[in-house]
């Protein structure tokens, strides 16, 4: 009788935990779309040393990744996120905020207070694997993230202004004006099928971009940037595009989202000048 009692107690506890988890999922799914932009006033990002495609080694590591309680909870949270971030939720949030999922800070963050952009390795348009942090060395980088046509157009709007297109034909002019700076693209197609189409269009992309940008353009799978990393980076709405000013040590010093307006464009280039001046002073 005692064994039966214990079994029933255990079964009841499991059922109770499952009901609580289900209630949490329902709570996530019922969150309303954003009605206004998130106001960024303090540093955000990931902790130093975060590597996205670090893999556990050996069968034990694989078993832990697949069957551990942490892995199960991580999969459940991913499900919660996917339910909450339905296409309707993301498009409604995008429309409500006019693409501004978050607004930029009024100036760049102090280096000692800033958080980090995650590191990873993946192939670029050169078809060679490239470490992201290796690209950051000795540079101030515009890092552009987008997953959709609407997001890419948002990110493009900051660099296609006043008759200049710094992403394409006028890139060399930008580098001449800002010799410590570069533009890095991270294209994250929403699905395997969309990723396949982007991959098929690589030759066209190479033809459109100057040779100097080929090793600065990543096309990565959605699985490389998990939901929790996107949440920390404030870029988990795939309808919009995002721009981060990242210094030579991988720290996020300034960021914005959505389409450009005149005041934001002026602020972005002002921050770049400030970060270039800061970097130049370090080498003196």
N, C-alpha and C positions, 0 to 999 in steps of 0.2 A: 504493500500500500504506500509505503514511504517513497519508493522509486517512482510510482505512478504520480504521486503528489508533486515530486520534484519535476517530473517531465511536464506536467501540466503548468507548473509555475514558469518553467523555462519557455514553453510554447506561448503562454500569455504574454511574457516579457517581449519575445520576438515580435508577436503580433502588434503589441503596443508600440514598439520602436518603428515598425513598418508603417503604422498609421500616422505616427508623428512625421516620418520622412515624407509620406504622401501629402500630408497637410502642408509641409514646407514647400513641396513642389507646386501645389495648387496656389500657395501664396505668391511664389515667384511668377507663375503664369498670369496672375491677376494684376500684376503691376501695370499701371497706365503708362502710355508713351510719354516721353519728355515733352513738356510744354514750354520750357525755356532752356537756354544753354547752361551748361555747368560752368561756373565761374572759377577759373584757376587762379589762385593767389599764392600757392606754395608749391614747392618742388614735388614732382611725382615721377614714377618709374619703378624700376625693380632694384633689388639690392645688388651690390657690387659682386661680380663673379657669376652672375646668372648666365648659363649657357643653354640654349634652347634644344640643340640636338645632341646633348650628352646622353649616352646610352649605358644602361647597366650591363655588365659583362657576365657571361656564364649562365648556366641553366638556372641557378638559384636567383640571379638577378632578374631573369625573364619571368620566373614563377612569381616573384614578388611584384613585378610590374603588372601581371595579369590577375593574380588571385588574392593579393593582400587586401586587408581592410581599407588601407589608404587608397589603393587603386580602385576599389569598388566605390568608395566615397567620392573619389575624383570623377569617376564615370557618371555617378548620380548627379554631381554638381554640374557636369557638362550637359547632362540631360535637362536639368533645371534651367540652365542658361539658354539652351536651344529652344526650349518651350517659351521662355519669356521673350527671347529675341526672335519672334516670328517675323516673316517678311512684312506683315502689316505693322507690327510694333516699330520696326526699323524705319520703314518708309514714312510712317506717321510722325515719328520723332524727328526724322530728317526734314519733313515739311514744316513741322511746328517750329523748329529752330532755324529754318532756312539753311540747313546744312551745318550750322554752328553747334556741333555736339558739345564742344567746350569753347570758351573764349580765351584768348591768350592773356598771359600776365602782362602787366604794364611795362616790365623790363625783364632782362634776363636774370636768372637765378645766380646767386653767389656760388662759386665753385665748391666751397666746403659744405654747402647745404644741399647741393644737387643730388638727385638720384640718377640711376643708370638706364641706358638702353641695353637690352639683352644682346649677348654675343651669339653668333651661329656661324656655320660654314655651309655654303651652298654654291651651285654653279651660277655664273653670270652669263651675259650674252657672248662672252668669249668661249663658253662651254667648258671652262676650267673652274674647279672648286676654289672658292675664295673665302678666307676668313673675314668676317665683317670688321672685327676690331683691328685687323691689319690695315684695312682701308682707312681707318680713322686716324692712324698715326700721322702726326705732323700736319693735321688738317682741322679746320672747322667745317662740319658737314651739314648740309641740308639733307635730312633723311625724309623721303616722301613715302607714305604707305597708302595703298588703295587696293580695293578688291573688285570694283565695278567701274563702268564707264562714267557714271555720275561722280564717283569718288576721284577718278583720274582727272576729270574736268575741273573739279574743285582744286586739286593740288596744282594743276597746270596754271590756274588763274593768277598765281603769285609770281610767275616767271614769264608770262606772256603779256607784257604791259608796255604801253607807249611805243609801239612799233618794234620792240625788242623781244626776242624769244630766246631766253637764256638756256632753255632745255635743248635747243637744236642749233640753229645756224649761228646764234650769238653767244654760245657757251664760252668760246675762247675769249670773247670780250669781257665776260663776267670774271673769268679766271685772271685776266690781266688787271682788272680793277680790284679784285679781291684775291691776291696771290696765294693766300693760305686756305682757300675755300674750295669746296666741290659739292656736287649734287649726287646723292645716292638714291636710287629707286628700289622699293621693295613692293613688287606686284604680287598680290596674294589672291589668285582666282578662287571663287567661292566653292567650286566643286571640281571633281576630277575631269569632267567633260569640258568645263570652261577652261581649265588648266591646259587640256590637250589642244584646244583651239589657240590659246595664247602661245603655246610651244610651237605650233605649226606656223605661227606668224613671226617667229623670231628673226628670220631673215629680213622681213619687212621692217621690223624694229631696228635692226642693225643698219639698214639703209637710211632710216629716218634720223638716227642719232649720230652725232660726231664720234669718231673713233675713240676719242678720249673718255667717252662715257660708257663704252661697251663693258668694261670691267667693273662699272659702278651700277649696273642694272641687274637686279635679282628677280627671278620668277620662282617663287617658292610655294609649296603646297600649304593648304590651310592648316594641316596638322602640325606644321612647324611652329606656328604661333597659336598655342592653346588659348582657350577662352579666358583663363585666369590672368595670363600675361596681357592679353588685349584689354582686360578690365583695368589692370594697373597702368596701362599706357593710355587709357581713355580712348581707345580706337576700336571698340567692339561693335560699332554700328557700320556695317559694310557699305551703306549708301553714301557715306561721306569720305572725304580724303583728308589726310593728316600730314602735317609738316613739323619736324623736330629739328631744332638747332642743337647738334651734338658736338661736344668738344673732343680734343685729341685723346682724352682718357675715357670716352664713352659716356660722359655725363650729359643728361638732357638739361640744356641751359634756357631753352625757350621753346614754345610749341603753339600751334594753332590748328584749327580744323575748318572745314567748309570752304566756301568761295571767298576770294579776296575782296576787301574794300580798300579804298585809298588810304585810310588811316592805318590799317593793319599792314599794308604793304610798306608804308613808310616806317612803321615800327619794326618790322622784320629786318629791313636792311640796316636800320639804325642799330639793332641788336647785333647783327653780323659785324658791323664796323667795330662795335665795342669789344666783341669777342676776338676779332682779329688783332686789335690793339693789345688786348690782354695776352694773347698767345705770343705776339712779337716781343712783349716785355719779358717773357719767360726765357727767351733765348739770348737775351742780352747779358 
